[in-house]
Structure formats: structure tokens, C-alpha cells
Amino acid sequence: MSDTMTHYERMRAAWNCEVPDRVPYMPMTVYFVARQGGLTIKEFITEPEKFLKAALDGLDFIGDAQHPALNTADHMWMLGHAGWDMTTLDWRIWDEFPPHGNLPSIYEKVLIQDYDDVMERGFSTILFSTALENNIHERSIDDFLYYQFEHTKVWSSVWRRFYDETGIPILIGGRAEHPLDLLQSYRGISQLVTDMYTMPDKVLEFSYWLADYEVMQASREAVTMGAGELPGAENIFFYNGAPPGMPPDLYAKLYIPVAKKMIDAWVARGFNVWCHFDNDQTPHLEGLAGFVDGLPKGRVLLDLEKTDMKKAKEVLGGKIAICGNVPSTLMVYGTPEEVDAYCKKLIEDCAAGGGYILGAECETPWDSKRENVVAMKQAAEKYGRY
């Protein structure tokens, strides 16, 4: 049976909790695309034209939307984009994939010494922190300016051509993090957890303060990527998770209200919000259902890494679209037959009535077997017909 919708129409139908022609398939394939295209880590981050070619060579496994990849260079920001990020968090861009290199990685340090000081004096208290010790002044001003102002424009041009040639939209146009996730990097996980128990009101105050900044950063990035022109660029990728194992009372106090404020702000500005959740959110599904309170339908999607998808469908079905979550271990170590069976079960559990997108757990592992990623795409086409 042939498709009767475009890729973008299928995406929007799922977001709207409507029944499309088939289940959309939209895994995040970034490092996997680069690896399959024979690129190094540094090549695909700094040479978008090479990543474009790799994506065009990967249409056998790329689905109904493609992650635009530019966000890998500003994975966790607090000071602008990657130009600052590579400095404050030691966001290392390696040359090669393992074993000769590594995926981009951060080195956690307690950079925020005092919440009130940062709110009063701004981010310079972090930028010039003596705890950095990462040769900040060896970075050129041209490097900072490129990543802050030009990098997104370059990638936007690349993805406009990708869409023109394939009709496949991009998954997201801008990226933001929940303040608790940023604080895991800038305050350190152990220190942040201590703060949440000893000074929760201060953590909440700082989170609200930082939320406004994150909303504007992601909005600007999405507009630069082409929101309103390039299909998919109107979606904000909202990274969530917070410290693993947060008890329900702290989750309800420190996480939910800040996330809701940010989602409401983006929707008010005309954006959609792709909420990406690491960790198991099964205990918090009732709280997450409140994300759409007071909002038009089809503006929020939950991308769930470790969450029980059948339970998520029971709680959220008809209210919020969900995406996920073929295990990473299966993509790396399993067989196409095992992937096929897992996808079939996910579709059986989640697809009824619409509002479901088949995807992987977080980023599709860079070392996944190509035949397994192809099998995931074929499963959506085989079992996902309505």
C-alpha cells in the first residue's frame, strides 16, 4: 500500500493525535548518519555539506523527519551557542569516532558558586571563573562569533536543500534545556541534588530566571533555521530528564512548573515543543499530562527514552502525542528480526487512534547496525498502516 500523505503531513497528523495513513518513523539519527557516511566527528560538525551528502546517502534508513544535527555543537549551552559552550563546559569536539577518538563530551565542574551572584551579575561570573582552567583565552574571537551568529545560518541553508530534494522535513529547529538539566552541568549533579534538598526555593528561583533565557535562545535559533519556511523548523527540541530518580514531591515542585512555563511561552510565540525525556518518566506521566493544559491541540509531543510506552499511551493517549522507544542495546547488538518484533509490539501498544511516532531511545547509537535501523523503518511501513 502506497503512502497517501507527505512526510510533513504525517508528522503533523501524529502531533495532532489524529490518524495518519501510517505510523510516522522519526528516530534521531545524527552520529549514525555521520558514521555511515564515513565522516569523522569533526567533519560532520564543522562541514555541513559533507553531512548533507551523508544524509542523502542514508535515505534507506532516514524516516519522515531528519534531526538537523547543528545542535550537536551547542548540546548544552548557557552562554550563547557552541562558541561559549565549548569553553564553559569543555565541550570537546573530537576528531574521530571510538576507538581512536570519542563522541563530544563534557567535563563536569562546579562553575556556579552562588546562585544569587549569577542572577545579579550575569553569566560573566561563569565565563571568567577560575574553575574553568580550559585555556579560554586561546580561543579566537572569530571562532566565538562564527558559532554564535553564523553556524545556524549555514546549517539552515543545507537543510533547505535537503528538504527541496527529498520532501523530508527536519525534526526540530531550535534547542533548549530545562534549567535543572543545565544545572547538572554547571553546578554538578551531586551538588545540585544537595541543593534540591537543602535550598529548593533558591533552585526554583534560579530555574525560573534561567527559563526566560532558554526560551529566547531556542526561539531565535528556530527562526534562524527557518521556522515558518522550512517544515519542521518550528519545532523546539526541549531536552528534559533532570537528575535521575527525583522523588515525586521534588519533581512536582522543581521540574513541572518551570517546564510548563517554558512550553507555554514557546506555544504563545507560535512554536511547537518536542519534549525529549531521558530516564524513566513512568512515575510522572500524570504530571506530564498537564503540559497541554490551556494549549491548542497538537503543539506538544513527548519523546520518551526509558518510559513504559504502553502506560504512556494509556495516560496520554488523545491528549499528547508520544514518540519512542526501541532500545539502544537492540539497535547495536540485536538482529533485524528482533528489531522488527520489538517495533511491532510498540505499534500494537501505542498506535491505536493516532498520536504515536516510532523512534529510538534518545539518539540512535552511532554504532548501530545499519540493517537494524533499516528494519525499524520497514516495521513502521509494514505494521503501522491504519
C-alpha positions in Angstrom: 0.0 0.0 0.0 1.4 3.4 -1.0 1.6 6.4 1.2 -1.2 9.0 0.8 0.4 11.7 3.0 3.6 13.7 2.7 6.2 13.2 5.4 5.3 16.6 6.9 1.5 15.9 6.8 2.2 12.6 8.6 4.2 14.3 11.2 1.6 16.9 11.9 -1.2 14.4 12.0 0.6 12.5 14.7 1.3 15.7 16.7 -2.4 16.4 16.5 -3.3 13.0 17.9 -5.1 12.3 14.6 -4.9 9.1 12.5 -2.4 9.4 9.6 -2.1 7.0 6.7 0.6 5.1 8.7 2.7 5.5 11.9 5.4 8.0 11.3 9.0 6.9 11.8 11.3 9.6 13.2 14.3 8.4 15.1 17.1 10.9 15.9 19.9 9.8 13.6 22.8 12.2 13.9 26.1 10.5 14.7 24.8 7.4 13.0 24.3 9.3 9.7 27.9 10.6 10.0 29.3 7.2 10.8 27.5 5.6 7.9 28.7 8.4 5.6 32.3 7.7 6.5 32.8 11.1 8.3 34.8 11.9 11.3 33.2 13.6 14.3 34.9 16.9 13.5 34.0 16.7 9.8 30.3 16.3 10.3 30.1 19.1 12.9 32.2 21.6 11.1 31.5 20.7 7.4 27.7 20.7 6.9 28.0 19.9 3.2 29.5 16.6 4.0 26.8 15.8 6.5 24.2 16.7 3.8 25.7 14.2 1.4 25.8 11.5 4.1 22.1 12.1 4.8 21.2 11.9 1.1 23.1 8.6 1.0 21.1 7.3 4.0 17.6 7.5 2.7 17.2 3.8 3.2 17.1 4.4 6.9 16.1 8.0 7.3 12.4 8.4 8.1 9.7 11.0 8.0 11.9 13.7 9.5 15.6 14.1 10.0 17.4 15.7 13.0 19.3 18.7 11.7 22.5 17.9 13.6 23.6 21.5 14.1 22.5 21.2 17.7 25.2 18.7 18.4 27.7 21.6 18.6 25.6 23.5 21.2 24.4 20.5 23.1 24.3 22.2 26.5 24.5 25.9 26.5 24.1 28.7 29.0 26.2 31.3 27.3 25.0 31.7 23.7 25.7 28.8 21.5 28.7 26.5 20.9 31.2 29.2 20.9 30.7 29.8 24.6 29.6 26.2 25.3 32.9 24.7 24.2 34.6 27.0 26.7 32.4 26.8 29.8 31.7 23.1 29.7 34.8 21.9 27.9 32.5 20.6 25.2 35.3 18.7 23.3 34.8 18.1 19.6 36.9 15.0 18.9 38.4 14.2 15.6 37.4 10.5 15.3 34.8 8.1 16.4 35.9 5.5 19.0 38.3 3.8 19.5 40.6 6.5 18.1 38.5 9.3 19.4 35.2 9.8 21.2 31.8 11.3 21.0 31.7 15.0 22.0 31.8 15.1 25.8 31.8 17.5 28.7 33.9 17.6 31.9 31.7 18.5 34.8 32.8 21.2 37.2 31.1 23.3 39.9 31.1 26.5 37.8 28.1 28.2 39.5 29.3 29.0 43.0 26.5 31.2 44.1 23.0 31.4 42.5 22.3 35.0 43.7 25.6 36.2 42.3 24.9 34.8 38.8 21.3 36.3 38.8 22.7 39.7 39.9 25.8 40.0 37.8 25.1 37.7 34.9 26.9 34.9 33.1 30.3 36.7 33.3 30.7 35.1 36.8 30.9 31.8 35.0 32.8 32.8 31.9 35.7 34.1 34.0 35.5 31.5 36.7 38.9 30.3 37.9 37.4 26.8 38.0 37.4 26.7 34.2 41.1 26.0 33.6 40.5 25.3 29.9 42.6 27.8 28.1 39.7 30.1 27.3 41.8 32.9 26.0 43.4 30.7 23.4 40.0 30.7 21.6 39.8 33.2 18.7 37.1 35.9 18.6 36.3 34.7 15.1 35.6 31.3 16.4 33.2 32.7 19.1 31.4 34.9 16.6 31.0 32.1 14.0 29.3 29.7 16.4 27.2 32.4 18.0 25.9 34.1 14.8 26.8 32.2 11.6 26.7 28.5 12.4 22.9 28.1 12.4 22.6 30.1 9.2 25.0 27.7 7.4 23.1 24.7 8.6 19.7 26.3 7.6 20.9 26.6 4.0 21.9 22.9 4.0 18.6 21.7 5.3 16.6 23.8 3.0 18.3 22.0 0.1 17.7 18.6 1.8 14.0 19.3 2.0 13.8 20.6 -1.6 15.4 17.4 -2.8 13.7 14.8 -0.6 10.5 16.3 0.8 11.6 15.2 4.2 11.3 17.9 6.9 13.7 18.5 9.8 12.8 17.2 13.2 13.4 20.4 15.1 14.7 23.9 14.5 15.8 25.2 17.9 17.1 23.5 21.1 16.7 24.3 24.8 17.2 22.5 28.1 15.2 22.5 31.3 17.2 24.6 33.9 17.6 21.5 36.1 19.4 19.8 33.2 21.7 22.7 32.6 22.4 22.9 36.3 23.6 19.3 36.3 26.4 20.5 34.1 27.1 24.0 35.6 26.6 23.0 39.3 27.4 19.3 39.2 24.9 16.5 39.7 25.9 15.7 43.3 25.9 19.4 44.3 22.6 20.1 42.6 20.9 17.1 44.3 22.2 18.5 47.6 20.8 21.9 46.7 17.4 20.5 45.8 17.0 19.2 49.3 18.7 22.0 51.3 17.6 25.0 49.3 14.8 24.0 47.0 13.3 27.5 46.9 16.6 29.0 45.6 16.9 26.3 43.0 13.3 27.1 41.8 14.0 30.8 41.8 17.1 30.3 39.7 15.3 27.9 37.4 12.6 30.4 36.6 15.2 33.1 36.0 17.1 30.8 33.6 14.0 29.6 31.9 13.3 33.0 30.3 16.8 33.0 28.8 16.4 29.5 27.4 13.1 30.3 25.8 14.6 33.2 23.9 17.7 31.3 22.8 15.8 28.4 21.3 13.2 30.8 19.7 15.9 32.7 18.0 17.6 29.6 16.8 14.4 28.2 15.3 13.7 31.4 13.5 17.2 31.4 12.0 16.7 27.8 10.9 13.6 28.8 9.0 10.5 28.5 11.3 7.5 29.2 9.1 9.5 28.5 5.9 11.4 25.2 6.4 9.0 22.5 7.5 9.9 21.2 11.0 12.0 24.2 11.9 9.0 25.5 14.0 9.6 22.6 16.5 11.6 23.4 19.6 13.6 20.4 21.0 13.2 20.7 24.7 15.7 18.5 26.5 14.5 17.1 29.8 15.2 14.5 32.3 16.5 16.2 35.4 18.6 14.3 38.0 17.7 10.6 37.7 15.4 9.2 40.4 13.8 12.5 41.5 11.1 11.8 44.1 7.6 12.9 43.0 7.4 15.8 45.5 10.6 17.4 44.2 9.6 16.7 40.6 6.3 18.4 41.2 7.9 21.4 42.9 11.1 22.0 40.9 10.5 20.4 37.5 6.9 20.5 36.3 6.0 24.3 36.9 9.2 25.5 35.2 8.7 23.2 32.2 5.1 24.3 31.9 6.1 28.0 31.9 8.7 27.4 29.1 6.3 25.3 27.0 3.5 27.9 27.3 6.0 30.6 26.3 7.0 28.8 23.1 3.5 28.0 22.1 2.5 31.6 22.6 5.2 32.5 20.2 3.9 30.1 17.5 6.3 27.2 18.1 5.7 23.5 18.8 7.6 21.7 21.6 9.3 18.3 21.1 9.9 17.3 24.8 12.7 14.9 24.9 12.9 12.9 28.1 15.9 10.8 29.2 15.3 8.5 32.2 12.1 6.7 33.1 9.2 9.1 33.3 6.6 6.4 34.0 6.0 7.6 37.7 5.4 11.2 36.4 3.1 10.7 33.5 0.0 12.2 35.2 2.0 15.4 35.9 3.3 15.5 32.3 -0.2 15.3 31.1 -0.7 18.8 32.4 1.8 20.2 29.9 -1.1 20.7 27.4 -3.5 22.4 29.8 -4.8 25.6 28.2 -3.0 25.0 24.9 -4.2 24.3 21.4 -4.1 20.6 20.4 -1.0 19.4 18.6 1.6 21.7 20.0 3.4 19.3 22.4 5.0 15.9 21.9 6.7 13.7 24.4 9.7 11.7 23.2 10.3 9.1 25.9 13.6 7.2 26.3 13.0 4.6 29.1 9.3 5.1 29.9 6.8 2.3 29.7 5.2 3.2 26.3 2.0 1.2 26.9 1.4 3.0 30.1 2.2 6.3 28.4 -0.4 5.7 25.8 -3.0 4.8 28.5 -2.3 8.1 30.3 -1.6 10.4 27.5 -3.5 9.0 24.5 -5.7 11.6 22.8 -4.0 14.4 24.7 -0.3 14.4 23.8 1.5 12.6 21.0 4.3 10.3 22.1 7.4 9.0 20.4 9.8 6.1 21.2 11.5 3.9 22.1 13.3 1.0 20.5 16.2 0.1 22.9 19.7 1.2 22.0 21.1 -2.2 23.0 18.8 -3.8 20.5 20.0 -1.4 17.7 23.6 -2.2 18.4 23.6 -5.9 19.4 20.3 -7.3 18.1 19.2 -8.7 14.8 16.8 -7.2 12.2 14.3 -9.8 13.2 14.4 -8.8 16.9 14.1 -5.1 15.9 11.1 -6.0 13.7 9.4 -7.8 16.6 10.0 -5.0 19.1 8.7 -2.4 16.7 5.6 -4.5 16.0 4.8 -4.7 19.8 5.3 -0.9 20.2 3.0 -0.2 17.3 0.4 -2.6 18.8 0.6 -0.9 22.2 0.7 2.7 21.1 -0.6 3.4 17.6 -4.4 3.0 18.0 -6.2 6.2 17.4 -3.1 8.1 16.2 -0.7 10.2 18.2 2.2 7.8 18.0 5.6 8.1 16.3 8.0 5.2 16.2 11.5 6.2 17.3 14.6 5.0 19.1 15.8 5.6 22.7 17.3 9.1 22.6 19.9 9.3 19.8 20.2 6.2 17.6 23.6 4.8 18.7 26.4 5.7 16.3 27.5 2.1 16.2 24.0 0.7 15.4 23.8 -1.9 12.7 22.6 -0.3 9.5 20.3 -3.3 8.8 18.7 -2.8 12.2 17.9 0.9 11.6 16.5 -0.1 8.2 14.4 -2.8 9.9 12.9 -0.1 12.2 11.9 2.0 9.2 10.4 -1.0 7.4 8.5 -2.0 10.5 6.6 1.3 10.5 5.7 0.8 6.9 4.7 -2.9 7.5 2.8 -2.7 10.8 1.8 0.9 11.0 -0.9 1.2 8.4 -4.2 2.5 9.6 
